[in-house]
Amino acid sequence: MSEVFEGYERQYCEVSASLSRKCTTASALDGEKKKQKLSEIQSGVEEAESLIRKMDLEARSLQPSVKAGLLAKLREYKSDLNNLKSEVKRISAPNARQATREELLESGLADTLAVSTDQRGRLMMTTERLNQSNDKIKESRRTILETEELGVSILQDLHQQRQSLLHAHTTLHGVDDNVGKSKKILAAMSKRMDRNKWIIGGIIAALVLAILLILYFKLTH
C-alpha cells in the first residue's frame, strides 16, 4: 500500500472520529455554544472532504492491482462522510430534537446511524492498525540508524588501523634506508682496510729489504 495513501487515511480516521464526538456534543447544546461547535464541525467536514479527494487522487495514480482495493476502501470513507454530513444537517436544523425524532420514525435514519457507527468502529480499528504500522516503521528506521552508526564506527576504526599500518610502513622504509647506508659505509671501510693492509705490507717489505741491503754492505766491506 502507498505510504502517502496511508498517511491521508490515518488523518481522515482521526478527523472522522473527532467529528463524531463533536456531533454528539453539539446535539446536546443550545444557542451560541451550539453555533460555535457547529462551526468547528463544518471546518472538520471540509478537512475530511479534502483528505477524501487526496486519497482518491493517490489511489488512482497507483497500479491497478493496488488501486482496486484502495478505491473500495475509499467508498466506505465517502459513505461515512455522507453520514456525517447528514448528521450535521440534522443537528443544524431548527427544532433539531423534534426533527430528529420525526426523521428517525419516517425515514429509518436510525439504521443508517447504526451503520455509520459500525463504520466508525472500523475506522478506529484501521487507525489503530495504521498507528501500529507507523510504530513498526519508526522502530525499523531506528534499527537502520543504529546499524549505520555501527558501520561508520567500524569504518573509522579501519581507517585508523590503515593509518597506523602506513606509519609503520614508512618507519620500516626509513630503517631499510639506514641499514642500506650502514652497509655502504661498512663496505667502504672494509675496502680502505684492505688497501691499508697492502700499503703497510709494502712498507714492511721495503724496510726489510733496506735492512737486508745494509747488512749485506756491512758484511762485504
LOVEXKOL-353401 format. One line per 3 residues: number of its first residue (from 1); their letters; for each residue x, y, z of N, C-alpha, C. Coordinates in steps of 0.2 Angstrom, whole numbers, m for minus. Example, Ala and Ser with C-alpha at 12.3 -4.5 7.8 and 13.67 -1.06 7.14 Angstrom:
LOVEXKOL-353401
1 = as = 66,m28,39,62,m22,39,66,m16,39 ~ 64,m11,35,68,m5,36,64,0,39
This chain:
LOVEXKOL-353401
1 = mse = 4,m6,0,0,0,0,4,6,0 ~ 2,12,m3,5,18,m4,6,21,3 ~ 12,23,5,13,27,12,9,33,12
4 = vfe = 9,36,6,5,43,5,m2,42,7 ~ m5,36,4,m12,35,5,m13,33,12 ~ m9,29,15,m9,28,22,m9,34,27
7 = gye = m5,39,25,m5,45,29,m11,49,29 ~ m14,49,22,m21,53,22,m26,49,25 ~ m26,42,25,m31,38,28,m31,39,36
10 = rqy = m25,39,38,m24,40,46,m27,46,48 ~ m25,52,44,m28,58,46,m36,58,45 ~ m38,55,40,m46,55,39,m49,51,45
13 = cev = m46,46,47,m49,42,53,m49,46,59 ~ m44,50,60,m44,54,66,m49,60,66 ~ m49,63,60,m54,68,59,m61,66,59
16 = sas = m63,60,56,m69,57,57,m71,55,64 ~ m67,52,68,m68,51,75,m70,57,79 ~ m66,62,77,m67,69,81,m73,72,79
19 = lsr = m75,72,73,m82,74,71,m87,71,74 ~ m87,64,75,m92,60,78,m93,62,85 ~ m87,63,88,m88,66,95,m91,73,96
22 = kct = m89,77,91,m91,84,91,m99,84,90 ~ m101,80,85,m108,80,84,m112,77,90 ~ m110,72,93,m113,70,99,m114,76,104
25 = tas = m108,80,105,m108,85,110,m113,91,108 ~ m113,92,101,m117,98,98,m124,97,99 ~ m126,90,98,m133,89,99,m136,90,106
28 = ald = m132,91,111,m134,92,117,m134,99,119 ~ m131,104,115,m130,111,116,m136,115,113 ~ m136,121,115,m141,126,113,m137,133,112
31 = gek = m140,137,108,m138,144,107,m131,145,104 ~ m128,150,107,m121,152,105,m116,146,105 ~ m116,142,110,m112,136,111,m112,131,105
34 = kkq = m119,130,104,m120,126,98,m118,128,92 ~ m118,135,90,m116,138,84,m108,137,84 ~ m105,138,89,m98,138,89,m96,131,88
37 = kls = m99,126,91,m97,119,90,m99,117,82 ~ m104,119,80,m106,118,73,m101,121,68 ~ m98,127,70,m93,130,66,m87,125,65
40 = eiq = m85,123,71,m79,118,72,m81,112,67 ~ m87,109,68,m89,103,64,m88,105,57 ~ m90,110,54,m90,112,47,m83,112,45
43 = sgv = m79,115,49,m71,115,47,m69,108,46 ~ m71,104,51,m68,97,51,m71,93,45 ~ m77,95,43,m80,92,37,m76,94,31
46 = eea = m75,100,30,m71,102,25,m64,99,24 ~ m61,98,30,m54,95,30,m55,87,28 ~ m60,84,30,m62,77,28,m63,77,21
49 = esl = m67,81,18,m68,81,11,m61,82,7 ~ m57,86,10,m50,87,6,m46,81,7 ~ m46,78,12,m42,71,13,m45,66,8
52 = irk = m52,66,8,m55,61,3,m53,62,m4 ~ m52,68,m6,m50,70,m13,m43,68,m14 ~ m39,69,m9,m32,67,m9,m31,60,m10
55 = mdl = m35,56,m6,m34,49,m6,m36,46,m13 ~ m42,49,m16,m44,47,m22,m39,48,m27 ~ m36,54,m27,m30,55,m32,m24,51,m32
58 = ear = m22,49,m25,m17,45,m24,m19,38,m26 ~ m25,35,m25,m26,29,m26,m27,28,m34 ~ m29,33,m38,m30,32,m45,m23,33,m48
61 = slq = m18,35,m45,m11,35,m48,m7,29,m47 ~ m10,24,m44,m6,18,m42,m8,12,m47 ~ m4,7,m46,m5,1,m51,m12,m2,m50
64 = psv = m15,m5,m55,m22,m7,m55,m23,m12,m49 ~ m18,m16,m48,m19,m22,m43,m20,m18,m36 ~ m17,m13,m35,m17,m9,m28,m23,m4,m28
67 = kag = m24,m1,m34,m29,4,m34,m36,1,m33 ~ m38,m5,m35,m44,m8,m34,m46,m8,m26 ~ m41,m11,m23,m43,m11,m15,m43,m5,m12
70 = lla = m39,0,m14,m39,7,m11,m46,10,m12 ~ m48,10,m19,m54,13,m21,m60,10,m17 ~ m60,3,m16,m66,0,m12,m66,3,m5
73 = klr = m60,4,m2,m59,7,5,m62,14,5 ~ m60,17,m1,m62,24,m1,m69,25,m1 ~ m73,21,m5,m80,21,m5,m83,21,2
76 = eyk = m80,17,6,m83,16,13,m82,23,17 ~ m76,26,16,m75,33,19,m79,38,16 ~ m81,38,10,m86,43,7,m93,42,10
79 = sdl = m95,35,11,m101,34,14,m101,36,21 ~ m96,35,24,m95,38,31,m96,45,32 ~ m92,49,27,m93,56,27,m100,59,25
82 = nnl = m103,55,21,m110,57,19,m115,56,25 ~ m114,51,29,m117,50,35,m116,56,40 ~ m110,58,41,m108,63,45,m111,70,43
85 = kse = m111,71,36,m115,77,34,m122,77,35 ~ m125,71,35,m132,71,36,m133,72,44 ~ m129,69,48,m130,71,55,m129,78,57
88 = vkr = m124,81,53,m123,88,54,m129,92,52 ~ m132,90,47,m138,94,44,m143,93,49 ~ m144,87,52,m149,86,57,m148,90,63
91 = isa = m142,90,65,m141,94,71,m142,102,70 ~ m140,104,64,m141,111,62,m148,113,61 ~ m152,109,60,m159,111,58,m163,114,64
94 = pna = m167,119,63,m171,121,69,m175,116,72 ~ m177,116,79,m180,111,82,m177,104,81 ~ m170,104,81,m167,98,79,m169,92,83
97 = rqa = m171,92,89,m173,86,93,m179,83,90 ~ m184,88,89,m190,85,87,m190,83,79 ~ m186,87,76,m185,85,69,m181,78,68
100 = tre = m177,77,73,m173,70,73,m178,65,75 ~ m182,66,79,m187,60,81,m191,59,75 ~ m194,64,71,m198,63,66,m194,59,60
103 = ell = m188,62,59,m184,59,54,m182,51,55 ~ m181,50,61,m180,43,63,m186,39,62 ~ m191,41,64,m198,37,63,m199,36,56
106 = esg = m198,42,52,m201,41,45,m196,38,40 ~ m190,40,40,m185,38,35,m181,32,38 ~ m181,30,44,m177,24,46,m170,26,47
109 = lad = m169,33,49,m162,35,49,m158,31,55 ~ m162,29,59,m158,25,65,m154,19,62 ~ m156,16,57,m152,11,54,m146,13,51
112 = tla = m147,19,48,m141,22,44,m136,24,49 ~ m138,27,55,m134,29,60,m130,23,63 ~ m134,18,64,m131,12,66,m125,9,62
115 = vst = m126,10,55,m121,8,50,m115,13,51 ~ m117,19,52,m112,24,52,m107,23,58 ~ m111,21,64,m107,19,70,m102,13,69
118 = dqr = m105,8,65,m101,2,64,m95,4,59 ~ m96,9,54,m91,11,50,m86,15,54 ~ m88,19,59,m83,22,63,m79,18,67
121 = grl = m82,12,69,m79,7,73,m73,4,69 ~ m75,3,63,m70,0,58,m64,5,57 ~ m66,12,56,m61,17,55,m56,17,61
124 = mmt = m59,17,67,m55,17,73,m50,11,73 ~ m53,5,71,m48,m1,71,m43,0,66 ~ m45,3,60,m40,5,55,m35,10,57
127 = ter = m37,15,61,m32,20,63,m27,16,68 ~ m30,12,72,m25,8,77,m20,4,73 ~ m23,1,68,m18,m3,64,m13,1,61
130 = lnq = m15,7,58,m10,11,55,m5,14,60 ~ m7,16,66,m3,18,71,2,13,73 ~ 0,6,73,5,1,75,10,0,69
133 = snd = 7,1,63,12,0,57,17,6,57 ~ 14,12,59,19,18,60,24,17,65 ~ 22,14,71,27,12,76,32,7,73
136 = kik = 30,2,70,35,m3,67,40,0,62 ~ 37,5,58,41,8,53,47,13,57 ~ 44,16,62,49,20,66,54,16,69
139 = esr = 52,10,72,57,5,75,62,3,70 ~ 60,1,64,64,m1,59,69,4,57 ~ 67,11,56,71,16,55,76,17,60
142 = rti = 74,16,67,79,17,72,84,12,72 ~ 82,5,70,87,0,69,92,1,64 ~ 89,4,58,94,6,52,99,11,54
145 = let = 96,16,58,101,22,60,106,19,65 ~ 104,14,69,109,11,74,114,7,70 ~ 112,4,65,116,0,60,121,4,57
148 = eel = 119,10,54,123,14,50,128,17,55 ~ 126,19,61,131,22,66,137,17,67 ~ 135,10,68,139,5,69,144,4,63
151 = gvs = 141,5,57,145,4,51,150,10,51 ~ 148,16,53,153,22,52,158,21,57 ~ 156,18,63,162,17,69,167,12,66
154 = ilq = 164,7,63,169,2,61,174,4,55 ~ 171,8,51,175,12,45,180,16,48 ~ 178,20,54,183,24,57,189,20,60
157 = dlh = 187,15,63,192,11,66,197,8,61 ~ 194,6,55,198,3,50,203,8,47 ~ 200,14,46,204,20,44,210,21,49
160 = qqr = 209,21,55,214,22,60,219,17,59 ~ 217,11,59,222,5,58,226,6,52 ~ 223,8,46,226,9,40,232,14,41
163 = qsl = 230,20,44,235,25,45,240,22,49 ~ 239,18,54,244,15,59,249,11,54 ~ 246,7,50,250,2,46,254,7,41
166 = lha = 251,12,38,255,16,34,261,19,37 ~ 260,22,44,265,25,48,271,19,49 ~ 269,13,51,273,8,52,277,6,46
169 = htt = 274,6,40,277,5,33,283,10,32 ~ 281,17,33,285,22,32,291,22,37 ~ 290,20,43,296,19,48,300,13,46
172 = lhg = 297,8,44,302,2,41,306,4,35 ~ 302,8,31,306,10,25,312,15,27 ~ 311,19,32,317,23,34,322,19,37
175 = vdd = 320,13,41,325,9,44,329,5,38 ~ 325,3,33,329,0,27,334,4,24 ~ 332,11,23,337,16,21,343,16,25
178 = nvg = 342,17,32,348,17,36,352,11,36 ~ 349,5,36,353,m1,35,357,m1,29 ~ 354,1,23,357,1,17,363,6,17
181 = ksk = 362,12,20,368,17,21,374,14,25 ~ 371,10,31,376,7,35,381,2,31 ~ 377,m2,27,381,m7,23,386,m4,19
184 = kil = 384,2,16,388,5,11,394,8,15 ~ 393,10,21,399,13,25,404,8,27 ~ 401,2,29,405,m4,31,409,m7,25
187 = aam = 406,m7,19,409,m9,13,415,m5,12 ~ 414,2,12,419,7,11,425,6,16 ~ 423,5,22,428,4,27,432,m2,26
190 = skr = 429,m7,24,432,m14,23,437,m13,17 ~ 435,m9,12,440,m8,6,446,m4,8 ~ 444,1,13,450,5,15,455,1,19
193 = mdr = 452,m3,23,456,m8,27,460,m12,23 ~ 457,m15,18,461,m19,13,467,m15,10 ~ 465,m9,8,470,m5,4,476,m3,9
196 = nkw = 474,m2,16,479,0,21,483,m6,22 ~ 481,m12,22,485,m18,23,490,m19,18 ~ 488,m18,11,493,m18,6,498,m13,7
199 = iig = 496,m7,9,501,m2,10,506,m3,15 ~ 503,m5,21,508,m7,27,512,m13,25 ~ 509,m18,21,513,m24,19,519,m21,14
202 = gii = 518,m17,10,523,m14,6,528,m10,10 ~ 526,m6,15,531,m3,19,536,m8,22 ~ 532,m13,25,536,m18,29,541,m21,25
205 = aal = 539,m23,19,543,m26,14,549,m22,12 ~ 548,m15,11,553,m11,9,558,m10,15 ~ 556,m10,21,560,m9,27,564,m15,27
208 = vla = 561,m21,27,565,m27,27,571,m28,22 ~ 569,m25,16,574,m25,10,579,m20,12 ~ 578,m15,15,583,m10,16,588,m13,21
211 = ill = 585,m16,27,589,m19,32,593,m24,29 ~ 591,m28,25,595,m33,21,601,m31,17 ~ 599,m25,14,604,m22,10,610,m19,14
214 = ily = 608,m16,20,613,m13,24,617,m19,27 ~ 614,m24,29,618,m30,32,623,m33,27 ~ 620,m33,21,624,m35,15,631,m31,14
217 = fkl = 629,m24,14,635,m20,13,640,m20,19 ~ 638,m21,25,642,m22,31,646,m28,30 ~ 643,m33,28,647,m40,28,652,m40,22
220 = th = 650,m37,17,655,m37,11,661,m32,12 ~ 660,m27,16,665,m22,17,668,m23,24
